[in-house]
Amino acid sequence: MERVNGKRLVASVVALAAVFALAACGKSNEGPKVALDDKDLTNTLNNFIQADQQNCVSMPIAFNTPVAKDYAKLTDPNGAQLAALVKVGLIAETPADGGQVQFTATDKGKDAYDGNTPPGFCSGTPEVDKVVSNTVEETADNYSRDKVVFTTKLDGVADWAKDDAIRQQYPKFATLIDNQGKEQHSLEIESRGQGWRVLESSPVAN
């Protein structure tokens, strides 16, 4: 009889342990409650604005593509932009067949060149300057959707990016530099307990 009771005791202990194990698994699957962490927020915003490539000026034509020698007058491709890139030393013209010219990247240009789509020359690292506000738009268990308003800065801008020729031919790039810490932007971000991700963006009036 005692032997039977011992078996029952062992079985009860095993069953109880299994219940606790299942309960522990259920808790781990729930994930942590959503909480806004400043560092996580900043990293999310920085990753988004850096991937947007607003700190780049486009190369209006493929390298080694022949164009007319008086290319500065062309509108397709944008000859004035080509002339500006030559002026600041990012590209150099070389002779091509038929009295034409073509372009190659200089050493300075190679350092600044980004071959992503569209390809171009980049300067500075866009970063969050200041978070102006963070508003919870929607919240539920383990979920949050927030609207973040912030300003940006451009760290490490090269001298060529400040040249008047570049500023005139790439006005959006010039605006990015001029409006550091001034123009406000907004992003909607969401979290399901495993970090934040950007939903959408739109400019916010000053």
Disulfide bonds with the S-S distance in Angstrom:
Cys56-Cys122 1.91
